[in-house]
Amino acid sequence: MATSGDTTFTLNRNEMINASFRTIGVGVRGEALSAEEIADGSEALNLMLKAWDAYGLPLWRRDKLSLTLVASQSAYTIGPSGADVTAPRPLRVLEVNRKDSNNNTSPIELLSLNEWSMLPDRVTASASAPVNAYFDPTTSSATLNIWPMPNATPAAEYTIEFWVHSPVEDMDSSTDNFDCPPEWLEAIKYGLAKRLADEYSVPDQQYYRIRSMAKDSLELAKAWDTEDTSWQFEPYEEGY
């Protein structure tokens, strides 16, 4: 028995919009959707992908970034242009480390806003290595704050490396491919169909069936997209 030997199946933006409209009974196979329907599908698709960013779940959108410390600078912007680190605005920072000139890596503790605001002397440059960080996502760009603020010595000695959740790329053009593994395509199809079904007044019975498929396919994709590693917990007591 011969197999295809191919594992590259995917759909582009308009192919996905067509598939989702077929699912809700709009459009006939072989006939093009109207420009208005394509525009509705594109808007709903991009809104859905933005909403899914809030899950913070995809392993495939975890990226490692790095920044060069600057003497007497504690706040470093991250954004698509004009920032200290050029990258899409991260959704969240997962881990921060410092790496010395010998490539030895040590963890930096991520703090909450309350913990960050309680730190002493955040305005004086120090000769100490950075040990804490606070991430402020804001809107168009994000900021990673480092404490203590480095003077010239640690700025020359250390580089900051950090792992982030990056946003999924927008679907701007008809032939854009999805910024995701193929294992997520079914979840996108039914998720988009559910949103279009609500907008296009699909009968309740059909809507509930589509909603069930959307829920099942999204849960399957989320369950697959996790790390197969163990967790270790240990108690922590302030002051020790």
Backbone as CSV, one residue per row, in Angstrom:
resi,resn,N_x,N_y,N_z,CA_x,CA_y,CA_z,C_x,C_y,C_z
1,MET,0.848,-1.195,0.000,0.000,0.000,0.000,0.878,1.238,0.000
2,ALA,0.645,2.122,-0.953,1.461,3.327,-1.075,0.836,4.469,-0.274
3,THR,1.672,5.220,0.405,1.219,6.424,1.101,1.744,7.650,0.363
4,SER,1.220,8.818,0.725,1.590,10.031,-0.010,3.013,10.476,0.279
5,GLY,3.506,10.188,1.509,4.818,10.697,1.899,4.814,12.181,2.174
6,ASP,3.613,12.778,2.212,3.493,14.230,2.377,2.809,14.532,3.705
7,THR,3.347,15.499,4.475,2.737,15.896,5.755,2.565,17.410,5.829
8,THR,2.417,18.058,4.666,2.447,19.525,4.634,1.074,20.144,4.387
9,PHE,-0.003,19.410,4.579,-1.343,19.955,4.323,-1.576,21.214,5.154
10,THR,-2.153,22.224,4.505,-2.516,23.450,5.212,-3.630,24.138,4.444
11,LEU,-4.164,25.193,4.994,-5.147,26.043,4.333,-4.686,27.485,4.455
12,ASN,-4.931,28.276,3.427,-4.647,29.697,3.554,-5.880,30.419,4.079
13,ARG,-5.794,31.737,4.186,-6.885,32.487,4.820,-8.222,32.286,4.121
14,ASN,-8.267,32.500,2.808,-9.546,32.401,2.105,-10.062,30.976,2.021
15,GLU,-9.165,30.009,1.930,-9.604,28.616,1.961,-10.265,28.289,3.301
16,MET,-9.724,28.811,4.387,-10.314,28.586,5.695,-11.672,29.282,5.808
17,ILE,-11.764,30.508,5.301,-13.040,31.225,5.337,-14.097,30.463,4.542
18,ASN,-13.733,29.947,3.368,-14.660,29.155,2.572,-15.102,27.903,3.316
19,ALA,-14.157,27.216,3.963,-14.486,25.992,4.697,-15.448,26.286,5.834
20,SER,-15.249,27.399,6.530,-16.117,27.738,7.654,-17.505,28.152,7.170
21,PHE,-17.577,28.884,6.066,-18.890,29.246,5.527,-19.655,28.006,5.051
22,ARG,-18.946,27.031,4.440,-19.618,25.789,4.035,-20.202,25.086,5.246
23,THR,-19.477,25.138,6.364,-19.927,24.461,7.574,-21.254,25.030,8.069
24,ILE,-21.468,26.326,7.877,-22.724,26.927,8.351,-23.780,26.991,7.243
25,GLY,-23.456,26.403,6.064,-24.442,26.341,4.998,-24.533,27.577,4.143
26,VAL,-23.494,28.417,4.173,-23.467,29.614,3.338,-22.440,29.397,2.233
27,GLY,-22.853,29.631,0.990,-21.940,29.404,-0.120,-22.090,28.003,-0.667
28,VAL,-21.898,27.837,-1.943,-22.002,26.563,-2.625,-20.621,26.158,-3.110
29,ARG,-20.285,24.874,-2.910,-18.963,24.403,-3.339,-18.757,24.703,-4.832
30,GLY,-17.651,25.313,-5.133,-17.343,25.661,-6.521,-17.728,27.068,-6.901
31,GLU,-18.531,27.728,-6.054,-18.906,29.105,-6.314,-18.206,30.023,-5.322
32,ALA,-17.747,31.153,-5.801,-16.992,32.081,-4.958,-17.919,32.795,-3.983
33,LEU,-17.419,33.032,-2.802,-18.136,33.868,-1.845,-18.105,35.318,-2.312
34,SER,-19.059,36.103,-1.854,-19.064,37.519,-2.204,-17.941,38.242,-1.468
35,ALA,-17.613,39.429,-1.945,-16.579,40.232,-1.288,-16.983,40.567,0.137
36,GLU,-18.281,40.807,0.354,-18.754,41.112,1.702,-18.595,39.915,2.631
37,GLU,-18.881,38.722,2.134,-18.731,37.514,2.947,-17.262,37.259,3.285
38,ILE,-16.374,37.463,2.315,-14.941,37.313,2.584,-14.503,38.323,3.640
39,ALA,-14.990,39.564,3.522,-14.629,40.595,4.502,-15.162,40.225,5.885
40,ASP,-16.396,39.710,5.961,-16.954,39.274,7.247,-16.115,38.146,7.839
41,GLY,-15.742,37.183,6.986,-14.957,36.049,7.466,-13.580,36.467,7.940
42,SER,-12.936,37.395,7.200,-11.605,37.864,7.587,-11.655,38.600,8.922
43,GLU,-12.666,39.456,9.097,-12.796,40.187,10.355,-13.024,39.240,11.521
44,ALA,-13.952,38.285,11.351,-14.242,37.333,12.425,-13.028,36.464,12.736
45,LEU,-12.285,36.081,11.703,-11.102,35.246,11.891,-10.042,35.964,12.700
46,ASN,-9.733,37.201,12.334,-8.694,37.944,13.052,-9.121,38.288,14.470
47,LEU,-10.401,38.590,14.665,-10.887,38.819,16.028,-10.744,37.564,16.873
48,MET,-11.044,36.413,16.291,-10.929,35.156,17.028,-9.476,34.864,17.399
49,LEU,-8.561,35.051,16.456,-7.150,34.778,16.746,-6.615,35.715,17.822
50,LYS,-7.061,36.976,17.807,-6.659,37.904,18.860,-7.209,37.443,20.208
51,ALA,-8.462,36.995,20.220,-9.050,36.508,21.468,-8.312,35.279,21.971
52,TRP,-7.913,34.391,21.058,-7.202,33.189,21.473,-5.826,33.509,22.035
53,ASP,-5.246,34.637,21.667,-3.976,35.043,22.284,-4.101,35.111,23.804
54,ALA,-5.312,35.411,24.282,-5.515,35.543,25.723,-5.320,34.224,26.455
55,TYR,-5.448,33.102,25.734,-5.179,31.818,26.381,-3.721,31.724,26.830
56,GLY,-2.825,32.353,26.056,-1.406,32.238,26.363,-0.914,30.816,26.270
57,LEU,-1.488,30.059,25.339,-1.249,28.625,25.345,-0.277,28.079,24.315
58,PRO,-0.107,28.666,23.138,0.617,27.935,22.110,2.113,27.826,22.353
59,LEU,2.598,26.614,22.417,4.040,26.399,22.537,4.768,26.973,21.323
60,TRP,4.105,26.947,20.174,4.754,27.373,18.939,4.886,28.881,18.836
61,ARG,4.345,29.631,19.767,4.550,31.074,19.782,5.350,31.510,21.001
62,ARG,6.168,30.617,21.521,7.106,30.981,22.572,8.440,31.316,21.919
63,ASP,8.910,32.512,22.159,10.143,32.972,21.527,11.140,33.443,22.587
64,LYS,12.420,33.234,22.291,13.471,33.725,23.180,14.016,35.034,22.622
65,LEU,14.006,36.061,23.464,14.538,37.370,23.106,15.724,37.682,24.005
66,SER,16.525,38.652,23.605,17.653,39.061,24.432,17.807,40.570,24.334
67,LEU,18.363,41.134,25.375,18.635,42.570,25.365,20.008,42.829,25.966
68,THR,20.613,43.860,25.475,21.904,44.305,25.978,21.673,45.363,27.042
69,LEU,22.227,45.140,28.214,22.058,46.104,29.298,22.777,47.409,28.976
70,VAL,22.184,48.493,29.426,22.756,49.823,29.258,22.942,50.431,30.642
71,ALA,24.109,50.991,30.891,24.379,51.593,32.197,23.340,52.660,32.518
72,SER,22.841,52.625,33.747,21.859,53.592,34.263,20.516,53.526,33.544
73,GLN,20.207,52.357,32.975,18.893,52.152,32.359,18.260,50.899,32.956
74,SER,17.049,51.022,33.481,16.372,49.880,34.081,15.167,49.417,33.274
75,ALA,14.606,50.278,32.408,13.413,49.945,31.640,13.774,49.781,30.167
76,TYR,13.367,48.640,29.579,13.702,48.330,28.189,12.418,48.015,27.435
77,THR,12.165,48.744,26.354,10.945,48.554,25.592,11.106,47.413,24.589
78,ILE,9.968,46.743,24.318,9.914,45.645,23.349,8.760,45.948,22.411
79,GLY,9.049,46.094,21.135,7.997,46.430,20.195,8.454,46.278,18.766
80,PRO,7.516,46.439,17.819,7.846,46.205,16.404,8.781,47.225,15.801
81,SER,8.864,48.417,16.370,9.779,49.424,15.822,10.107,50.456,16.889
82,GLY,11.312,51.021,16.800,11.719,52.070,17.708,11.862,51.637,19.155
83,ALA,12.056,50.356,19.415,12.156,49.838,20.784,13.576,49.352,21.060
84,ASP,13.863,49.103,22.332,15.176,48.544,22.690,15.336,47.131,22.145
85,VAL,14.239,46.379,22.107,14.228,45.041,21.519,13.165,45.038,20.431
86,THR,13.569,44.790,19.191,12.629,44.793,18.072,11.981,43.423,17.945
87,ALA,10.689,43.368,18.242,9.924,42.122,18.206,8.456,42.481,18.356
88,PRO,7.541,41.591,17.949,6.133,41.852,18.248,5.932,42.013,19.759
89,ARG,5.007,42.891,20.130,4.756,43.114,21.560,4.393,41.794,22.230
90,PRO,5.187,41.339,23.214,4.877,40.065,23.875,3.570,40.151,24.660
91,LEU,2.871,39.038,24.723,1.670,38.947,25.546,2.041,38.826,27.015
92,ARG,3.077,38.068,27.276,3.575,37.909,28.647,5.000,37.390,28.601
93,VAL,5.720,37.601,29.673,7.073,37.051,29.812,6.986,35.810,30.680
94,LEU,7.592,34.728,30.225,7.512,33.446,30.926,8.707,33.209,31.842
95,GLU,9.860,33.706,31.436,11.102,33.400,32.169,12.146,34.435,31.806
96,VAL,12.936,34.854,32.786,14.017,35.818,32.551,15.304,35.267,33.166
97,ASN,16.398,35.377,32.425,17.700,34.926,32.913,18.758,35.973,32.575
98,ARG,19.849,35.941,33.307,21.009,36.756,32.952,22.140,35.814,32.569
99,LYS,22.894,36.206,31.559,24.013,35.401,31.080,25.264,36.250,31.152
100,ASP,26.300,35.716,31.805,27.527,36.488,31.952,28.437,36.283,30.748
101,SER,29.581,36.911,30.780,30.503,36.869,29.645,31.090,35.485,29.410
102,ASN,30.950,34.583,30.407,31.418,33.198,30.243,30.277,32.260,29.867
103,ASN,29.124,32.843,29.516,27.937,32.088,29.125,27.319,31.284,30.270
104,ASN,27.612,31.685,31.496,26.931,31.089,32.644,25.590,31.790,32.824
105,THR,24.541,31.006,32.990,23.183,31.549,33.059,22.608,31.393,34.459
106,SER,21.963,32.440,34.949,21.316,32.427,36.260,19.908,33.000,36.128
107,PRO,18.960,32.475,36.915,17.590,32.965,36.794,17.398,34.337,37.429
108,ILE,16.505,35.105,36.851,16.044,36.372,37.407,14.583,36.192,37.797
109,GLU,14.219,36.636,38.993,12.863,36.427,39.486,11.915,37.473,38.904
110,LEU,10.821,36.989,38.320,9.779,37.871,37.819,8.869,38.292,38.971
111,LEU,8.626,39.575,39.098,7.834,40.106,40.196,6.494,40.628,39.700
112,SER,5.540,40.672,40.625,4.276,41.347,40.362,4.486,42.857,40.475
113,LEU,3.478,43.626,40.069,3.579,45.081,40.180,3.738,45.495,41.639
114,ASN,3.004,44.849,42.529,3.109,45.182,43.945,4.507,44.892,44.479
115,GLU,5.047,43.735,44.120,6.391,43.382,44.581,7.425,44.348,43.998
116,TRP,7.243,44.704,42.713,8.175,45.635,42.071,8.151,46.987,42.761
117,SER,6.968,47.477,43.086,6.852,48.805,43.696,7.432,48.848,45.093
118,MET,7.608,47.680,45.727,8.161,47.628,47.078,9.679,47.537,47.089
119,LEU,10.303,47.377,45.943,11.761,47.273,45.907,12.402,48.606,46.300
120,PRO,13.509,48.548,47.038,14.182,49.790,47.436,15.033,50.358,46.295
121,ASP,15.152,51.645,46.258,16.081,52.367,45.387,16.100,51.828,43.960
122,ARG,15.069,52.164,43.214,14.984,51.743,41.816,15.525,52.808,40.859
123,VAL,16.182,53.844,41.399,16.645,54.949,40.558,18.145,55.162,40.620
124,THR,18.865,54.354,41.403,20.312,54.505,41.526,21.009,53.335,40.848
125,ALA,21.957,53.626,39.972,22.705,52.568,39.292,23.558,51.808,40.296
126,SER,23.632,50.496,40.133,24.320,49.629,41.089,25.344,48.759,40.372
127,ALA,26.353,48.341,41.114,27.356,47.422,40.584,26.922,45.973,40.724
128,SER,25.742,45.728,41.304,25.248,44.367,41.527,24.622,43.798,40.263
129,ALA,24.645,42.481,40.176,24.009,41.798,39.043,22.493,41.910,39.153
130,PRO,21.769,42.015,38.053,20.306,42.062,38.102,19.739,40.772,38.688
131,VAL,18.755,40.914,39.568,18.154,39.743,40.214,16.635,39.713,40.097
132,ASN,16.004,40.842,39.757,14.550,40.903,39.656,14.133,41.582,38.358
133,ALA,12.919,41.262,37.910,12.378,41.890,36.712,10.876,42.052,36.875
134,TYR,10.335,43.067,36.207,8.893,43.280,36.172,8.498,43.574,34.736
135,PHE,7.457,42.882,34.257,7.008,43.030,32.868,5.710,43.821,32.828
136,ASP,5.716,44.883,32.010,4.539,45.722,31.820,4.124,45.620,30.355
137,PRO,2.998,44.925,30.025,2.664,44.669,28.622,2.170,45.883,27.854
138,THR,1.542,46.850,28.524,0.947,48.042,27.898,0.164,47.678,26.627
139,THR,0.179,48.543,25.595,-0.663,48.296,24.418,0.134,48.096,23.127
140,SER,0.832,49.124,22.658,1.553,48.999,21.392,2.946,48.400,21.568
141,SER,3.565,48.640,22.700,4.856,48.038,23.025,4.842,47.654,24.496
142,ALA,5.777,46.815,24.873,5.861,46.349,26.254,7.165,46.837,26.868
143,THR,7.256,46.709,28.185,8.466,47.147,28.884,8.902,46.068,29.863
144,LEU,10.189,45.731,29.811,10.788,44.842,30.801,11.685,45.691,31.692
145,ASN,11.360,45.699,32.977,12.107,46.476,33.961,13.062,45.568,34.733
146,ILE,14.287,46.028,34.941,15.344,45.239,35.585,15.762,45.919,36.886
147,TRP,15.967,45.098,37.924,16.462,45.623,39.211,17.547,44.714,39.752
148,PRO,18.592,45.280,40.332,18.865,46.708,40.421,19.297,47.289,39.072
149,MET,19.091,48.599,38.946,19.551,49.279,37.737,21.065,49.120,37.615
150,PRO,21.574,48.661,36.469,23.010,48.384,36.367,23.833,49.649,36.139
151,ASN,25.021,49.674,36.716,25.978,50.688,36.289,26.837,50.073,35.183
152,ALA,27.938,50.688,34.842,28.722,50.228,33.692,29.280,48.815,33.865
153,THR,29.557,48.405,35.105,30.181,47.091,35.332,29.250,45.937,34.991
154,PRO,28.066,45.827,35.612,27.168,44.733,35.221,26.621,44.891,33.804
155,ALA,26.495,46.133,33.323,26.019,46.329,31.956,26.977,45.702,30.948
156,ALA,28.260,45.744,31.235,29.256,45.152,30.349,29.372,43.646,30.538
157,GLU,28.995,43.159,31.728,29.195,41.747,32.069,28.026,40.862,31.657
158,TYR,26.803,41.385,31.699,25.625,40.528,31.558,24.777,40.881,30.334
159,THR,24.148,39.842,29.810,23.091,39.964,28.809,21.829,39.364,29.402
160,ILE,20.695,39.965,29.124,19.431,39.446,29.615,18.756,38.628,28.513
161,GLU,18.403,37.397,28.829,17.651,36.548,27.910,16.297,36.244,28.546
162,PHE,15.238,36.303,27.741,13.917,36.043,28.308,13.009,35.376,27.274
163,TRP,12.173,34.467,27.789,11.205,33.755,26.958,9.865,34.460,27.062
164,VAL,9.203,34.625,25.923,7.931,35.351,25.887,6.888,34.547,25.120
165,HIS,5.622,34.853,25.388,4.533,34.432,24.514,4.306,35.544,23.507
166,SER,4.564,35.260,22.244,4.344,36.242,21.185,2.936,36.082,20.609
167,PRO,2.342,37.149,20.092,1.005,37.032,19.502,1.039,36.271,18.189
168,VAL,-0.093,35.645,17.857,-0.237,34.980,16.568,-0.332,36.048,15.482
169,GLU,0.299,35.806,14.350,0.317,36.789,13.269,-1.072,36.986,12.665
170,ASP,-1.353,38.220,12.233,-2.630,38.545,11.593,-2.738,37.862,10.238
171,MET,-3.994,37.658,9.805,-4.280,37.100,8.484,-4.747,38.247,7.602
172,ASP,-3.814,38.884,6.916,-4.116,40.099,6.167,-4.506,39.838,4.719
173,SER,-3.851,38.879,4.066,-4.057,38.638,2.640,-4.768,37.313,2.400
174,SER,-5.398,37.209,1.240,-6.193,36.014,0.924,-5.362,34.737,0.942
175,THR,-4.082,34.840,0.586,-3.232,33.649,0.490,-2.327,33.453,1.700
176,ASP,-2.515,34.259,2.755,-1.700,34.086,3.962,-1.927,32.698,4.555
177,ASN,-0.845,32.028,4.924,-0.949,30.786,5.679,-0.995,31.095,7.165
178,PHE,-1.514,30.149,7.939,-1.693,30.380,9.359,-0.381,30.212,10.119
179,ASP,-0.210,31.087,11.089,0.968,31.063,11.953,0.728,30.054,13.075
180,CYS,0.536,28.799,12.669,0.244,27.742,13.644,0.540,26.387,13.012
181,PRO,0.712,25.352,13.832,0.878,24.010,13.282,-0.434,23.522,12.677
182,PRO,-0.391,22.558,11.766,-1.621,22.056,11.139,-2.581,21.407,12.133
183,GLU,-2.065,21.005,13.288,-2.943,20.389,14.295,-4.007,21.363,14.816
184,TRP,-3.829,22.668,14.546,-4.777,23.676,15.005,-5.797,24.067,13.949
185,LEU,-5.666,23.558,12.713,-6.523,24.019,11.630,-7.995,23.686,11.863
186,GLU,-8.280,22.492,12.359,-9.686,22.129,12.587,-10.312,23.015,13.658
187,ALA,-9.556,23.304,14.720,-10.079,24.186,15.762,-10.373,25.571,15.190
188,ILE,-9.516,26.065,14.288,-9.752,27.365,13.660,-10.991,27.309,12.775
189,LYS,-11.145,26.245,12.003,-12.301,26.112,11.108,-13.606,26.171,11.881
190,TYR,-13.728,25.352,12.914,-14.995,25.302,13.643,-15.168,26.508,14.567
191,GLY,-14.068,27.039,15.078,-14.173,28.259,15.868,-14.687,29.419,15.035
192,LEU,-14.174,29.543,13.810,-14.643,30.591,12.908,-16.087,30.332,12.493
193,ALA,-16.417,29.069,12.207,-17.792,28.732,11.823,-18.772,29.089,12.934
194,LYS,-18.378,28.874,14.188,-19.268,29.211,15.307,-19.541,30.713,15.335
195,ARG,-18.520,31.507,15.115,-18.709,32.957,15.138,-19.545,33.435,13.945
196,LEU,-19.323,32.840,12.766,-20.105,33.212,11.602,-21.547,32.736,11.724
197,ALA,-21.741,31.576,12.346,-23.095,31.061,12.527,-23.939,32.002,13.355
198,ASP,-23.337,32.582,14.367,-24.063,33.536,15.200,-24.398,34.797,14.398
199,GLU,-23.457,35.258,13.585,-23.664,36.479,12.810,-24.641,36.274,11.664
200,TYR,-24.657,35.054,11.085,-25.501,34.766,9.927,-26.805,34.054,10.312
201,SER,-27.157,34.087,11.574,-28.451,33.579,12.066,-28.728,32.144,11.629
202,VAL,-27.755,31.268,11.864,-27.931,29.845,11.583,-28.945,29.270,12.568
203,PRO,-29.821,28.356,12.143,-30.809,27.759,13.052,-30.155,27.154,14.296
204,ASP,-30.873,27.192,15.414,-30.316,26.786,16.704,-29.727,25.389,16.683
205,GLN,-30.439,24.416,16.111,-29.948,23.037,16.127,-28.599,22.919,15.435
206,GLN,-28.457,23.565,14.285,-27.181,23.545,13.561,-26.113,24.310,14.338
207,TYR,-26.507,25.441,14.943,-25.554,26.240,15.717,-24.992,25.433,16.884
208,TYR,-25.849,24.707,17.602,-25.383,23.938,18.757,-24.437,22.823,18.328
209,ARG,-24.704,22.226,17.155,-23.801,21.188,16.654,-22.435,21.792,16.329
210,ILE,-22.439,22.949,15.656,-21.174,23.606,15.320,-20.438,24.046,16.577
211,ARG,-21.183,24.572,17.549,-20.556,25.006,18.804,-19.905,23.832,19.526
212,SER,-20.561,22.664,19.493,-19.984,21.474,20.122,-18.698,21.052,19.417
213,MET,-18.705,21.077,18.088,-17.493,20.738,17.339,-16.383,21.739,17.618
214,ALA,-16.741,23.023,17.722,-15.738,24.051,18.005,-15.102,23.822,19.373
215,LYS,-15.941,23.505,20.358,-15.443,23.262,21.709,-14.529,22.043,21.744
216,ASP,-14.965,20.944,21.119,-14.174,19.705,21.138,-12.842,19.880,20.420
217,SER,-12.852,20.521,19.262,-11.612,20.662,18.491,-10.638,21.610,19.182
218,LEU,-11.150,22.661,19.839,-10.262,23.568,20.561,-9.655,22.874,21.777
219,GLU,-10.449,22.111,22.511,-9.923,21.399,23.673,-8.875,20.374,23.256
220,LEU,-9.096,19.701,22.131,-8.108,18.735,21.637,-6.806,19.428,21.289
221,ALA,-6.877,20.575,20.592,-5.669,21.305,20.220,-4.937,21.811,21.455
222,LYS,-5.667,22.341,22.431,-5.042,22.842,23.651,-4.385,21.725,24.438
223,ALA,-5.037,20.553,24.485,-4.472,19.422,25.222,-3.198,18.903,24.555
224,TRP,-3.176,18.957,23.224,-1.977,18.513,22.510,-0.829,19.487,22.694
225,ASP,-1.150,20.757,22.773,-0.137,21.807,22.774,0.369,22.095,24.184
226,THR,0.854,21.072,24.855,1.425,21.210,26.194,2.747,20.463,26.254
227,GLU,3.578,20.854,27.195,4.867,20.199,27.359,4.721,18.924,28.174
228,ASP,5.382,17.861,27.732,5.363,16.591,28.452,6.530,16.538,29.429
229,THR,6.431,17.341,30.473,7.478,17.373,31.487,6.832,17.323,32.857
230,SER,7.626,16.982,33.854,7.124,16.908,35.215,7.271,18.260,35.906
231,TRP,6.474,18.452,36.960,6.534,19.656,37.780,7.062,19.294,39.147
232,GLN,7.825,20.198,39.720,8.319,20.007,41.078,7.901,21.194,41.931
233,PHE,7.233,20.915,43.041,6.777,21.956,43.948,7.515,21.841,45.269
234,GLU,7.836,22.978,45.859,8.442,22.977,47.171,7.961,24.199,47.934
235,PRO,7.849,24.111,49.239,7.328,25.247,50.009,8.318,26.412,49.999
236,TYR,7.767,27.611,50.118,8.580,28.819,50.174,8.104,29.636,51.354
237,GLU,9.027,30.059,52.199,8.698,30.885,53.351,9.492,32.167,53.299
238,GLU,8.778,33.283,53.347,9.420,34.580,53.255,10.519,34.722,54.307
239,GLY,11.698,35.153,53.867,12.798,35.371,54.790,13.790,34.234,54.862
240,TYR,13.479,33.119,54.137,14.395,31.980,54.170,14.895,31.677,52.762
